Amino acid sequence: MKNQPDTLAKVYRGSAVEAVHYGSIAVVNAQGELTRYAGEPDMVISMRSSVKPFQALPLLLSGGFDHFGFSVKQLAIMCASHNGTDEHRELVISNLKAAGNSAEDLQCGSHWPMGLRLDGIYPTEEEENDRLRHNCSGKHSGFLALTKFLGENTKEYLNPESKMQKLIKQAVADMCEYPVDKIGVAIDGCSAPAFSFPLVALARGFKNLAIGQGKTPEMQKALKRIFEAMTGYPKMVAGEKHFDYDLMRSLPDNAVCKVGAEAVEGIGFAKQKIGIAVKIDDGNSRALWPVCMEILRQLDIVDSIDKFPFLQIYDRPEVKNYTKKVTGKIEPVFELRKV
């Protein structure tokens, strides 16, 4: 499909268009067939953290998850881009301890915790230097557990050529129904392998996660466990002031979703049996959430925003200045095309 990215959203200051966000959307049905789209659904993009739920699969399939006695809640943070709160931090510590690892083994680096940043709070106790508060520390705790279970060197757990990382890459390929040898590999912000492949394949992956569709009964069981973890503990997957948290708690036991850096979003719906993937070209997430809300509206998943109080802030959000005066709005401007 040789399309170009579409105009997905416009930012207004008063009645004047101040900025335009381009991007692409892919929607697939239960069979993985593209049914609706905007822009270029076959565009190859870097998936970043949107594939974290799939990266957790090998720990379950290998038997390592049950061997170390992890809980459903602990699994949720392995799929997370979390806020780095005390609760998130303690859960990551429990993951590390369960597999005989420690915070010193984490190779994700550190940053200003997302929760503090969202609240406009500057770190005062060196939280920005705490690897446990890194938004990817939960994923890394799962990586380290699998490495330990496989008997590999934990110092090499981010090596793309390690057995552990090869299992993870294959799991991503299986979930997204895309050839493993065609997946591009780069370095993510947390130093883990970052994968690139077509947007529509990400939509297939989230459809498979939502409906528990895997190649084997073992994979189907593992997908059900990941779905239950993410939807049962959405606050562990993200946290306050995050679209993922608010969408999953607004549509419990139905919606499962995961954002990726640079404005990537994957969403699956168990009841509707569909998968959705979105990419905003310029990487600005301010347009991502209104676009996602408009997709849900056009697919008749969210018929009236009044029924979903947690989602209202993402629907055609107001733009405000530093004195909190409303200066404009962000408005989606696309219509999904049918295949």
C-alpha positions in Angstrom: 0.0 0.0 0.0 1.8 3.1 -1.3 0.0 5.8 0.6 1.4 8.9 2.4 0.8 9.8 6.0 -2.5 11.7 6.5 -3.2 14.8 8.4 -4.6 13.3 11.7 -4.9 16.3 14.0 -4.7 20.1 14.0 -3.7 22.4 16.8 -5.6 25.6 17.0 -4.8 28.9 18.7 -8.1 30.6 18.7 -9.6 29.9 15.2 -6.2 29.8 13.5 -4.3 26.5 12.8 -1.0 26.7 14.6 0.3 23.2 14.0 -0.5 20.1 12.0 0.3 16.5 13.0 0.6 13.8 10.3 0.5 10.1 10.9 -0.9 6.6 10.1 -3.4 4.2 11.5 -4.1 0.5 11.1 -7.1 -1.4 12.2 -7.3 -5.2 11.8 -10.1 -7.7 12.5 -10.0 -11.1 14.3 -8.3 -12.7 11.3 -5.6 -10.0 11.2 -7.0 -8.5 8.0 -6.6 -4.7 7.6 -10.2 -3.3 7.6 -9.7 0.4 8.3 -6.7 2.7 7.9 -5.4 6.2 7.5 -2.1 7.2 6.0 0.4 4.4 5.4 -0.5 1.3 7.5 2.5 -0.6 6.0 5.0 2.0 7.1 7.9 0.6 9.0 8.4 2.3 12.3 10.3 1.8 15.5 7.9 0.2 18.0 9.8 1.3 21.1 7.9 0.3 24.3 4.7 -0.6 22.6 5.9 -4.2 22.3 6.7 -4.7 26.0 3.8 -7.1 26.5 5.2 -9.3 23.8 8.7 -9.1 25.3 7.4 -10.6 28.5 6.1 -13.8 26.7 9.3 -15.9 26.8 9.6 -15.7 30.6 6.2 -17.4 30.8 6.7 -19.8 28.0 10.1 -21.0 29.4 8.6 -21.8 32.7 10.8 -19.1 34.4 7.8 -17.1 35.5 6.3 -19.9 37.6 9.7 -21.2 38.7 10.4 -17.9 40.5 6.8 -17.6 41.8 5.9 -14.3 40.2 2.4 -12.8 40.8 0.0 -11.3 38.3 0.8 -7.9 39.6 4.5 -8.5 39.1 3.8 -9.5 35.5 2.0 -6.2 34.9 5.0 -4.1 35.7 7.2 -6.3 33.4 4.9 -4.9 30.6 5.1 -1.3 31.9 6.3 2.1 31.2 5.6 3.2 34.7 5.7 6.5 36.7 8.4 5.5 39.0 6.4 5.9 42.2 7.3 4.3 45.5 4.8 1.5 44.7 6.3 0.9 41.3 9.8 0.9 42.7 8.9 -1.6 45.5 7.3 -4.0 42.9 10.4 -3.9 40.7 12.6 -4.7 43.8 10.3 -7.7 44.5 10.8 -8.9 40.9 14.6 -8.6 41.2 14.8 -10.4 44.6 12.5 -13.2 43.4 15.0 -14.2 40.7 18.1 -13.5 42.8 19.0 -10.2 41.1 19.5 -6.7 42.4 19.2 -3.1 41.4 22.9 -3.1 40.5 22.1 -5.6 37.7 19.8 -3.1 35.9 21.3 -1.6 32.8 18.4 0.7 31.9 20.0 3.8 33.2 18.0 6.5 35.1 16.0 9.6 34.4 13.6 12.1 36.0 10.7 9.8 37.0 7.7 10.2 34.8 5.3 10.7 37.7 7.3 13.5 39.1 7.7 15.1 35.7 3.9 14.9 35.0 3.2 16.5 38.4 5.8 19.2 37.8 7.8 18.1 40.8 11.6 18.4 40.7 13.6 15.5 42.3 14.8 16.4 45.7 16.1 13.0 46.9 18.1 12.0 43.8 15.1 10.1 42.3 16.5 10.9 38.9 19.5 8.7 39.7 17.5 5.7 40.8 17.4 3.0 38.2 14.5 1.4 40.0 12.4 4.4 39.1 13.3 4.2 35.4 10.0 3.6 33.4 11.5 0.5 31.9 12.9 -1.1 35.1 10.0 -3.5 35.3 10.7 -4.8 31.8 14.4 -5.2 32.7 13.5 -7.1 35.9 11.7 -9.6 33.6 14.7 -9.7 31.3 17.0 -10.4 34.2 14.8 -13.2 35.5 14.7 -15.0 32.2 18.5 -14.6 31.8 19.0 -16.1 35.3 16.5 -19.0 34.5 18.3 -19.8 31.2 21.7 -19.8 33.0 23.1 -17.0 31.0 25.4 -14.2 32.1 23.3 -11.3 33.5 25.9 -8.8 32.5 25.0 -9.7 28.8 21.2 -9.6 29.2 20.8 -6.8 26.7 23.0 -8.4 24.0 20.8 -9.0 20.9 22.8 -12.2 20.3 22.0 -13.7 23.7 19.7 -16.6 23.8 17.3 -14.6 25.9 17.0 -11.7 23.5 16.7 -14.0 20.5 13.7 -15.7 22.3 12.2 -12.2 22.8 12.7 -11.2 19.2 11.0 -14.4 18.0 8.1 -13.8 20.4 7.5 -10.3 19.0 7.6 -11.8 15.5 5.1 -14.5 16.4 2.8 -12.1 18.1 2.8 -9.6 15.2 2.8 -12.2 12.5 5.9 -10.8 10.9 9.1 -12.7 9.7 11.7 -12.5 12.5 14.5 -12.0 10.0 12.9 -8.9 8.6 12.6 -7.1 12.0 15.0 -4.2 12.3 17.0 -4.0 15.5 18.4 -0.8 17.1 19.1 0.4 20.6 16.2 1.7 22.7 16.3 4.6 25.3 16.8 2.0 28.0 19.6 0.2 26.0 17.4 -2.8 25.2 17.0 -3.9 21.6 14.4 -1.8 19.8 12.4 -3.4 17.0 11.1 -1.9 13.8 8.5 -3.4 11.4 5.2 -2.3 9.7 2.5 -0.5 11.7 -0.2 -3.0 10.7 1.8 -5.8 12.2 1.6 -4.1 15.6 -2.1 -3.9 15.2 -2.1 -7.7 14.6 -0.1 -8.2 17.8 -2.5 -6.3 19.9 -5.4 -8.2 18.4 -3.7 -11.4 19.3 -3.1 -10.3 22.8 -6.7 -9.1 23.3 -8.2 -12.4 22.1 -5.5 -14.7 23.3 -4.6 -16.0 19.8 -1.3 -17.8 19.7 0.5 -20.5 17.7 0.3 -23.1 20.5 -1.9 -23.8 23.6 1.0 -22.7 25.8 1.2 -19.4 24.0 -2.5 -18.9 24.3 -2.4 -19.5 28.0 0.6 -17.1 28.4 -1.3 -14.4 26.4 -4.3 -14.7 28.7 -2.1 -14.3 31.7 -0.5 -11.1 30.3 -3.9 -9.7 29.3 -5.2 -10.4 32.8 -2.2 -8.8 34.4 -2.3 -5.6 32.3 -6.1 -5.2 32.5 -6.2 -6.2 36.2 -3.4 -3.8 37.2 -3.4 -1.0 34.7 -1.9 1.4 37.2 1.2 -0.8 37.3 1.4 -0.7 33.5 1.5 3.1 33.5 0.1 5.2 36.3 -1.8 8.4 37.0 -2.2 10.8 34.1 -1.5 8.2 31.4 -3.8 7.3 28.6 -3.1 3.6 28.9 -4.1 3.5 32.5 -7.3 5.5 31.9 -8.3 3.5 28.8 -7.9 0.1 30.5 -9.8 1.1 33.6 -12.5 2.7 31.5 -13.1 -0.5 29.5 -12.2 -3.2 32.0 -11.7 -6.8 30.7 -11.8 -5.5 27.1 -9.2 -2.9 26.3 -5.5 -3.7 26.5 -3.0 -1.1 25.3 0.6 0.0 25.4 2.2 3.3 24.4 5.7 3.6 22.8 8.0 6.6 22.7 7.7 9.0 19.8 3.9 8.7 19.7 3.3 5.0 19.0 0.2 3.3 20.4 -1.0 -0.3 20.2 -4.6 -1.2 21.4 -6.5 -4.5 21.4 -10.2 -5.1 22.2 -11.3 -8.5 23.4 -15.0 -8.0 22.8 -14.7 -6.4 19.4 -11.9 -8.7 18.4 -9.8 -6.0 16.8 -6.4 -4.5 16.9 -5.3 -0.9 16.4 -1.9 0.7 15.9 -1.2 4.4 15.6 1.9 6.5 14.8 2.2 10.3 14.9 5.0 11.1 12.5 6.6 13.9 14.5 6.6 11.9 17.7 4.5 14.3 19.6 2.1 12.5 22.0 -0.2 15.6 22.4 -1.8 14.5 19.1 -1.7 10.8 19.8 -4.4 10.7 22.5 -7.1 12.8 20.6 -6.4 10.7 17.6 -6.9 7.5 19.6 -10.2 8.8 21.0 -11.4 9.7 17.5 -10.6 6.2 16.3 -12.7 4.7 19.2 -15.5 7.0 18.2 -15.4 6.1 14.6 -15.3 2.4 15.5 -18.4 2.9 17.8 -16.4 1.7 20.8 -16.8 5.0 22.6 -20.3 6.2 21.6 -20.7 9.0 24.1 -17.7 10.6 25.9 -20.0 11.4 28.8 -20.0 7.7 29.8 -16.2 7.7 30.2 -15.1 10.3 32.7 -11.5 9.1 32.8 -11.1 9.6 29.0 -12.7 13.1 28.7 -9.3 14.9 29.1 -8.0 13.2 25.9 -11.0 14.0 23.8 -10.4 17.3 21.8 -8.3 18.6 24.7 -8.0 22.3 25.4 -4.6 24.0 25.0 -3.8 26.3 27.9 -1.1 28.8 28.6 1.0 29.3 31.8 -1.8 31.2 33.5 -4.2 28.4 32.7 -6.1 30.5 30.1 -7.6 28.5 27.3 -5.8 29.5 24.1 -7.0 26.8 21.7 -7.6 23.1 21.2 -6.3 19.9 19.6 -8.8 18.4 17.1 -8.6 15.2 15.1 -9.4 15.8 11.4 -9.3 12.4 9.7 -11.8 9.8 8.5 -10.8 6.1 8.6 -10.8 4.6 5.2 -12.3 1.2 4.6 -10.3 -1.5 2.7 
